[in-house]
Amino acid sequence: MNQPAPTPATDGEPRLANVVIVGRPNVGKSTLFNRIVGEQVAIVEDRPGVTRDRKEQEAEWLGHRFNLIDTGGWLPGGSELDAKVSRQVEAAVRTADLVLFVVDSSVGITDDDEQIGTWLRRTGVPILVVTNKADNDRREDGRWEFLSLGLGDPYPVSALHGRRAGDLLDEIVARVPTVRDDEPQEPGLDDEGEPLWNPSDAPPPRVAIVGRPNVGKSTLFNRLVGEDRSVVHDMAGTTRDAIDTLVDTPDGPIVFVDTAGMRKRGKIDDSAEYYSMVRALRAIDDADIALLVIDATEGVTGQDQRLAERVDASGCPIVIMLNKWELIEDAEQRLEIQADVQRKLSFIGSAPVLKISALTGKGVHKLRPLLQDAITQYHRRVPTRDVNKVIAMAQQKQPAGHGLKVLYAVQGATDPPTFTLFVNRELPPTYLRYLERSIREAFDFGNTPIKLRVRKRSE
């Protein structure tokens, strides 16, 4: 029985409909998600429990766009972690215009499928039963078994091989309000229904939250976003994908990205964890600023140092977040931890250090002005005349010697600020560091990374 699609919620304005994928663990939800969006976005592993957080991505079919949301397996009667994942699924369904209820045609109906079907019927949301892993005609014919769920005609598909994926997409766009490519896309609305940002403007800055497993990244992410968006649990490695959310702040829209915890490559013995690390590294490379979360109760570890080096190499500014600070009650121990941070992370310069409790929110409010300043400096461009004036003054104050000289300088790029120095001969690294420090101090770049490129004048 087909249910009518809901009408758009905006006052005559086009919007992207939410299509939510749900089902028990290991039925191929993330494989179907990747198939529909057309790229390997969600982590896929042939075992249950890999997907835990909600993952959103815009999808398109025959010129129609909609918002596709992948979820973890719904198992409300399981462990504490299962219950948290299930609450994420329920939150996604509450926003849905259409739910794709994925079942496994190679297994048939299970007790969990029946339980999910009963729950979905009570929600009143339009449901489309998708019998996945229908790799051949026999499995396609077996879809009629799922009529007993009472949710209408099942649609067979093989998410892995793409079999009948087009038919499924035809049904999706027929059931939900979609935005055509020739219609304006809503970039996100504030509380008053106004767009958070104009798509013709520069995209909002991206803030990546990085750190080792189980240091409180997802708790901080949820605190900053203002909702329980990522699954938080005291088991290391809960977050698998990089989860990003556009947040309206008093300083404008910001995209916060929650990443998986990163360990030493040699200790990664799980393929899903490996791909989680790859996604986290990609999030760092795409970020405008990184929040490096460190567990204050453990201090700075060797892995924290290696991760800081990786973030520093990406060229984005770093803010160090000393989390769980409320657990350190001894004043002398607090001083030791702060000295440890300064000593072991001295190579990233004067990165600001915030002592916070992501759990209670204490100290998190101090992040806002630091973010705004770092983002401004990261995108800053200095006039060529002013750059050359600073370089000339630095050389006059302390010449390089041996006839070495910077003839001309120009800022060639931003994100981070990158300066090209045209020289008569190669400059020693110590002198380049001196020039970098001179530029940083003259233009008050703070802890924003600066890159210097040297080009030798042609003879």
N, C-alpha and C positions, 0 to 999 in steps of 0.2 A: 504494500500500500504506500504510494508516494505521498509525501507530505509537502504542502506548499512552502516555498522558500519565503523567508521573512523579508519584509521590505527594508530598504536602507534606513538607518537610524538618523541620518543627517537630514536637515531641512532642504530637500531637493538637491543636495550636493552629492556627487559620486563618492563612494568610499570603497575600500577593499574589504570584501567579505572574509570572515574567518572560517577556514575549513580545518577542522581538528581531527587528527588521526589518533584513535584509541584502540585498545585491545590488550589481551593478556601478554605477558612477556614472550619474546621469541617467536612471534608470528610474522615478522617481516615488516613492522611499521616503519622503521628507519630506512629500509630498502625501498619501500614504496615512496617515502618522503624524497629520497634522492632521485628516484625515477621521475617523479612529477616535476621537481625543480630543475632537473636536467644536469645535476652535478653532484659530486661526492661531498655533500655538506655535513650530513649526520654520520657519526661513527657507526659502522656496521660490523657486528661480530656474531658468529653462529652459536650464540649461547644467550640465556636470559640475563637481564639486568644491566645491559650496557648503557642504554639510554635512561637517564634519571631526571634531567631537567627538561623544561619546555624549550623547543628550538623552533624559531620562526623564520620564514623565508618567503619572499614574494615569488609566486608562480604565475606562469602565463600559458594560455592555450588558445590558439586561433584568434589572437588579438585581445583576449579577455584576461584580465589580471585578478588574482585573489591572493589572500594571505594564507599560507599553509603552515600549520603548527604540528610538530612532532611531539609526542609525549612518551613517558616511560610506561611500563606495564602496570595496569591497574590491579593491585592486590591488597585491598584494605585490611584483610584479616591476617596479614603476615607480620613481619618484624617491624620494629620502630622505623627503620629506613624505608621499608615497603609502604608503611602508612604515610610517610612524608611524600614519597613519590606519588602515591595515590591522590593525595591532596593537591599536588601540582596538576594532575590529570583533571580532577574535578574543577579546579579553577579555570583551566583552559576550556572545558566544556561549557562553563557558564558564559563564556564570550562567543560561543560558536554560532555560526549561521548554518553550518552543516557538519555532522560528525561522520567520519569514515570509520566504521567499526570493522577492524581487520580480524579475520579468523583464518585458521590454517586448514585448507582443503585436504591436505595430505594426512591430517589427523582426525578430522571430523569435530563434532561438537563436544566440548568438555564441560565439566561443572563450572569452571571459571568463566567460560563463554556465556553460559546461561545466567550466571550471576551478573556479569557485565550487562547483558541484554536487558535483564530486569531493571537494573539501575538506569540504563539509558532511556528505557520507555518512560520512566517516571520524570525525566528531565523535561520532556516536551520539546526537545530540540530535534529537528529533522535528522534522520539517521539513514545512512547508506551502508548496507552490509557488503563488505568486500572480501570475497573468498580468495585469499592469496595462495601462492604456490600451485596454481592451476596450470601446470606446465604441459598438460596434454588433454585430449578430448575426454578421457575417462574422469580426470579430476574436475574438469569443467562440469560434466554431468552430475558429479557428486555435490554440486552447490545447492541442489534442491533440499538436501538434508537440513540446511540452515534456515529454511522457511519456518521451522518450528520455533525459531527465536521470536517470531511475531513482529518483525521489523521490515517486512516487505521483501521484494525480489532481490536475491543476492546477485552481485556482479563479480564474475570470475576474472582474475588477473594473475599474471606472473610478474611480480615487481622486479625479480632478478633478471628475467629475460625480456621484459617489455611486452609480453603477450597480452593483447586486448587492453593495453594501457590507454590507447587513444579512445576506445569506447567508454572507459571509465571517466576520462577527462571530459568527454562530450556530456556525460550525465552530470558531472559536477557543475559545469558552467551553465547547464540548463536549470539547475536547482537553486543556485545562489545568485544574489545580485553581484555582478562583476563590473569592473571598470575597464572600458575599452582603451586601447593605446592612444586613441585620438582625444580622450578625455583627460582633464587634469588629475593628477594623483595627489591625494592628501598625504603630506609628509608627517602627519601626526598633529593632534589637536591639543590645545591646553584646556583648562577647566571651563573656559567660556566658549569653547568650540572654535577658537581661532587657530590657524596653522602655527605650529611651533617654529617653523622656518620655511623660507621660500626656496623651492627646488632650484631656482636660478641662482641663488646665492651659494657661497662656499658651504660645504657640508659641515655639520656640527663637529666640534672636536671630539676625539675618541680617547677615553681614559681606560687603560688596561690595568686590571688588578691581578698582580702576579705574586708568586711565592711558592714555597715548598708545600707538599700536601699537609693538610690539617693544621694550618696556622691561622685560619679564620677568614680566608678570602671571601667565601660565599656569605658569611655572616656580615662582613663589611659591605659587600655588594648589596645585599638586601637592605642594610641600613641606609645606604646612599640612594637606592632606588625607591625605597619607601614601601616595599611589599615583599612578601616571601616569594621571590622569583626563582632563586636557585635552591636546590635541596641542601639543607645544612644538617650535618650529622657528625658525630664524633668518630667516624671511621675514615681514615685517610683515603683519598682518591675518590670522593663522592662525585665531584664534578668531572664530566668526561669531555663535553664540548665547550667551546668558548661561547658564552651566552652574553648577548649585547642588548641593551635597553636604552631607548631614547628618553631622557628625563628633562623636564622643564625646570630650570633653576632661575633664581633672581638674576643671574648673569647670562641667561640665555640657555638654549638647549645643549645638552651634553650627552654623548653616548658612553655609558659605562659598560665595560666588557669584563665579565667574570671568566677566568681561565682555569684550566685544570692545574693541579699542583705538579711541579716538575722535579723529578729526582735525577740522579746520575744516570746517564744513558746505559751504563753497564748493569744497573740494577733494574732496568725495565725488562721484565720477562713476560709481559702481557701485550699482545698486539694492539688491543684497544687503548691501553695506556700509552703505547708508543705514538699512535695517531693523535691521542689527546695532547701529547707534548708537541707534536708538529703543529697542531692548531693553535696552541698557546704561543709558540714561537712566531707564528704568522700574525697573531693578534698583537704581539709586541712590535713587530715590524710596521704594522699599520697604525699604531697608536701615536697620538700627539703627546701623551704623557703617561708614565707608568707609576703605579702605586706599588712599591715593593713591601709586602707584608711580612714582618718577621715576628716570630713568637718570642716575646720578651722573657718568658720563663726559661727558654733554652738559649737565648743569646744568639749571636751571629755565628752560623755554622759555615763549614766549607762550601756547602751547596748554596747557601745564601750568597756567598762571595762570587761563586761561578755564575749564578743567576744575575747578580748585579752587573758583572762584566758583560753578560750577553745583552742586557737591557742597555747598558752604556754604549755598546758597539752599534746598537740600532739607531743611536743618535737622538733619542727622545729624552726629555727631562725626567728625573726620578724624584719621587717623594717617598721617604722611608717611613713606614707605618709600624711603630712598635706596638703590636697588639697584645692584649691580655695584661696591660700595664697595671690593672687593678689588683692582680694577683701578687705583685711585688710590693710588699709592705715595708720592708726594711730600707731605710734611707740610704745606708751605705751600699747596699746591693744595687739600688737604683743608679747611684753614681758609677758603680763599676760597669753596669750594663751600658750606660751612655758612653763611657770611655771606650768600651769594647767596640761599640758601633763606629765611633770616630776613628779608631785605630784600624779595624779590619776593612772598613769601607772607605778609606781615605782616597782611593783611586777614582771615585766618582765625584770628587770635588766637594763643594759646599752644599750638598743636597740637604734640604730641610728634613728634620726628624720630628715626627709627631708621635706623642705618647697617647695611645687611645685604648678604649675598650669597645670593640665592635659590638659586643653583646649588649652593653648598656647604653652605648652611644656617647659615652663621656669622651670629650676631646675631639670627636669627629667634626664638630662645627668649625674647628680651626682650619680644616682642609680647604674650605671654599675660597678664601682670598689667595692661598698658595696656588690653587689650580688656575684661577683666573690670571694671576701674574705669569705663571709658567707658560700657559697657552699663548698669552700675548707675546711674550718674548720669543717663543718658538716660531711664530709666524712673522716676526719683525723684520723689516728691511731698512737698512741704513743707507743714506745718500752716499754716493761714491766720493763726493768732495770731502765729506766728514771722515770717511774711512782713510783716505790718503793723508789727511791732516794728522790723524792719530798715528799712522805708520811713520810719517816723517818725524814727528815729535819723539816717538820711541827710538828711532834710529839715531836721532841727534843726541838723545840722552845716553844711549848705550849702543855704539856702532858694533856691527857684526865682526869687523876686523878683516884683514887680508883682502880688502877690496870688495867684499861681499855686500850686496845691496839689493833692497826691494825697489824696483823702478816704478811700479804702479800696482794698485790694489783695487779690487772691485768685489762687491757681494754678488755672487752668481746665482744663489738660490736661498730659499728659506726651508724650514721644516727638516733639519735644524738650519740656523743661519750658517751659510757656507761662503767663505771668502777665498778668492783666487789671488795669489801673489805672483806677479811677474818679476823674476829676478835675473841678475846677470850670471850668477852661479848658484849651485846648490847650497842651501843654508843648513847648518847643523841642527839637529832636533832640539837642542837646548835653546837655541835662538828662536826657533819656531814657537816653543812653549812660552818664551818671553813675549813674543808678538801676540800670541793668543791671549795671554793674561792682560796685555795692554788694551786689546780690543774689548775684552770682557769688562774690564774696570771702566773704560771710557764710556761705554754705552750701557752700563749697568745690566748686563745680561744675566746676572745672578748665577743660578746653577744650570742654566740652559746649555746643553752641549754646543760647542762651536767647532766647525771643521775648517781647516786650512788646506788649500790645494796650491801646490807650487808649480809654476810653469817657467821653464828656462827660456830666456830670450834667444831667438834664432840668430846665429852668427851671420 
